[in-house]
């Protein structure tokens, strides 16, 4: 799948692209996927230094550049229920 660079998304300033690049977000696909997470739009707003409404507008612009099938795939929330956090429960490491 060829990805869409944020530089190609209408409405995104060079500064906004640079700010997200600092945290390794460089494509419209990544922005749309992030926005589908629980606090994704809020996180984008904080990283960009804009309101949540402006962040949502930028997400909408990124969404508009994607093919419908790609957009649908990026907007699916990942199922993380079966994945641990890398920590063991207290006492679970003891061998009997």
Residue frames relative to the residue before (quaternion, step in Angstrom):
aa qw qx qy qz dx dy dz
X 1.0000 0.0000 0.0000 0.0000 0.00 0.00 0.00
X 0.3031 -0.7349 0.5798 0.1787 3.55 -0.84 0.98
X 0.2910 -0.7872 0.5240 0.1452 3.55 -0.78 1.04
X 0.4389 -0.6933 0.5215 0.2339 3.53 -1.30 0.50
X 0.3581 -0.7455 0.5235 0.2048 3.58 -0.50 1.18
X 0.5616 -0.6224 0.4282 0.3376 3.57 -1.00 0.80
X 0.5690 0.6022 -0.3773 0.4139 3.59 1.14 -0.56
X 0.6872 0.4832 -0.2661 0.4727 3.58 1.20 -0.56
X 0.5861 0.5923 -0.3664 0.4141 3.59 1.26 -0.18
X 0.4430 -0.6999 0.4892 0.2733 3.61 -0.71 1.03
X 0.7819 0.3528 -0.2575 0.4449 3.56 -1.08 0.77
X 0.6244 0.5152 -0.3419 0.4772 3.60 1.25 -0.22
X 0.3194 -0.7495 0.5502 0.1829 3.57 -0.78 1.03
X 0.6514 -0.4969 0.3935 0.4170 3.57 -1.27 0.32
X 0.6363 0.5346 -0.3238 0.4521 3.58 1.04 -0.80
X 0.6632 0.4989 -0.3091 0.4644 3.60 0.92 -0.85
X 0.6301 0.5169 -0.3267 0.4786 3.58 1.01 -0.81
X 0.6651 0.5070 -0.3010 0.4583 3.59 0.93 -0.89
X 0.6409 0.5322 -0.3309 0.4434 3.60 0.95 -0.83
X 0.6958 0.4447 -0.2867 0.4857 3.60 0.91 -0.82
X 0.5844 0.5781 -0.3660 0.4363 3.56 1.11 -0.63
X 0.5850 0.5898 -0.3568 0.4273 3.60 1.13 -0.63
X 0.7561 0.2962 -0.1743 0.5570 3.58 1.16 -0.58
X 0.5853 -0.6589 0.3186 0.3490 3.54 1.22 0.76
X 0.4851 0.5830 -0.4865 0.4336 3.58 1.04 0.73
X 0.0642 0.8504 -0.5099 0.1123 3.56 -0.36 1.27
X 0.7477 0.3683 -0.2124 0.5101 3.59 1.24 -0.10
X 0.6203 -0.5308 0.4308 0.3846 3.52 -1.30 0.43
X 0.6118 0.5637 -0.3456 0.4341 3.58 1.04 -0.75
X 0.6615 0.4996 -0.3049 0.4689 3.57 0.95 -0.85
X 0.6374 0.5247 -0.3288 0.4585 3.59 0.98 -0.81
X 0.6718 0.4866 -0.3017 0.4701 3.58 0.89 -0.91
X 0.6497 0.5062 -0.3217 0.4670 3.60 0.94 -0.82
X 0.6487 0.5101 -0.3192 0.4659 3.60 0.95 -0.83
X 0.6593 0.5244 -0.3166 0.4360 3.58 0.95 -0.83
X 0.6366 0.5366 -0.3240 0.4494 3.58 1.20 -0.46
X 0.5671 0.5825 -0.3945 0.4282 3.60 1.25 -0.10
X 0.7518 -0.4449 0.2571 0.4133 3.55 -1.26 0.41
X 0.8169 0.1085 -0.0426 0.5649 3.61 0.79 -0.93
X 0.2145 0.8464 -0.4682 0.1361 3.56 1.20 0.53
X 0.6864 0.4658 -0.2969 0.4730 3.59 0.81 -0.94
X 0.6355 0.5188 -0.3322 0.4654 3.57 0.99 -0.76
X 0.6441 0.5174 -0.3167 0.4660 3.59 0.98 -0.81
X 0.6366 0.5164 -0.3215 0.4739 3.57 1.00 -0.81
X 0.6444 0.5298 -0.3177 0.4507 3.56 0.93 -0.92
X 0.6660 0.4993 -0.2995 0.4663 3.57 0.93 -0.88
X 0.6736 0.4965 -0.3002 0.4579 3.58 0.89 -0.90
X 0.7326 0.4244 -0.2280 0.4808 3.57 1.02 -0.82
X 0.3813 -0.7351 0.4784 0.2921 3.58 1.23 -0.36
X 0.5490 0.5731 -0.4036 0.4552 3.57 1.08 0.83
X 0.6289 -0.5092 0.4100 0.4209 3.56 -1.30 0.13
X 0.6275 -0.5258 0.4057 0.4065 3.56 -1.25 0.32
X 0.6087 0.5506 -0.3516 0.4502 3.57 1.10 -0.66
X 0.6624 0.4833 -0.3023 0.4860 3.59 0.97 -0.85
X 0.6255 0.5286 -0.3372 0.4643 3.59 1.00 -0.78
X 0.6476 0.5094 -0.3207 0.4672 3.59 0.96 -0.82
X 0.6209 0.5384 -0.3303 0.4642 3.57 1.05 -0.74
X 0.6543 0.4992 -0.3030 0.4805 3.58 1.01 -0.82
X 0.6173 0.5249 -0.3329 0.4822 3.58 1.06 -0.75
X 0.6504 0.5217 -0.3161 0.4527 3.57 0.92 -0.91
X 0.6347 0.5192 -0.3207 0.4740 3.56 1.05 -0.76
X 0.6477 0.5017 -0.3105 0.4821 3.58 1.00 -0.81
X 0.6279 0.5450 -0.3275 0.4489 3.59 0.98 -0.84
X 0.6645 0.5419 -0.2960 0.4211 3.55 0.96 -0.95
X 0.6569 0.5156 -0.3188 0.4484 3.60 1.15 -0.47
X 0.6520 0.5408 -0.3070 0.4338 3.58 1.23 -0.36
X 0.5331 -0.5813 0.5044 0.3513 3.53 -1.19 0.58
X 0.6351 -0.5657 0.3558 0.3873 3.62 -1.04 0.69
X 0.6698 0.4965 -0.3205 0.4495 3.62 0.89 -0.81
X 0.6460 0.4996 -0.3173 0.4821 3.60 1.04 -0.74
X 0.6317 0.5391 -0.3208 0.4556 3.57 0.97 -0.91
X 0.6579 0.5135 -0.3072 0.4573 3.57 0.91 -0.92
X 0.6606 0.5057 -0.3025 0.4652 3.57 0.97 -0.87
X 0.6896 0.4883 -0.2828 0.4539 3.60 0.92 -0.87
X 0.6920 0.4913 -0.2780 0.4500 3.59 1.10 -0.60
X 0.5054 0.6248 -0.4389 0.4019 3.59 1.25 -0.04
X 0.3763 -0.7072 0.5474 0.2421 3.54 -0.88 0.92
X 0.4643 -0.6789 0.4978 0.2751 3.53 -0.96 0.89
X 0.3728 -0.6976 0.5667 0.2307 3.53 -1.06 0.81
X 0.0230 -0.8281 0.5590 -0.0358 3.56 -0.36 1.24
X 0.3379 0.7831 -0.4735 0.2200 3.61 1.24 0.18
X 0.7406 0.4131 -0.2293 0.4778 3.59 0.99 -0.78
X 0.6345 0.5194 -0.3334 0.4653 3.55 1.24 0.08
X 0.3672 -0.7455 0.5206 0.1960 3.49 -0.83 1.01
X 0.5496 -0.6124 0.4635 0.3288 3.50 -1.32 0.04
X 0.5963 -0.5794 0.3627 0.4209 3.58 1.25 0.11
X 0.6430 0.4872 -0.3205 0.4965 3.57 1.27 0.06
X 0.3756 -0.7066 0.5529 0.2323 3.52 -1.16 0.63
X 0.5133 -0.6097 0.4988 0.3405 3.54 -1.14 0.58
X 0.6011 -0.5645 0.4038 0.3963 3.58 -1.02 0.66
X 0.8213 0.2278 -0.1875 0.4883 3.54 -0.88 0.96
X 0.5674 0.6335 -0.3847 0.3588 3.60 1.18 -0.30
X 0.6569 0.5317 -0.3087 0.4365 3.58 1.18 -0.37
X 0.5245 0.6432 -0.4026 0.3861 3.56 1.30 -0.16
X 0.2699 -0.7429 0.5895 0.1663 3.54 -1.03 0.85
X 0.3621 -0.7416 0.5258 0.2062 3.55 -0.96 0.85
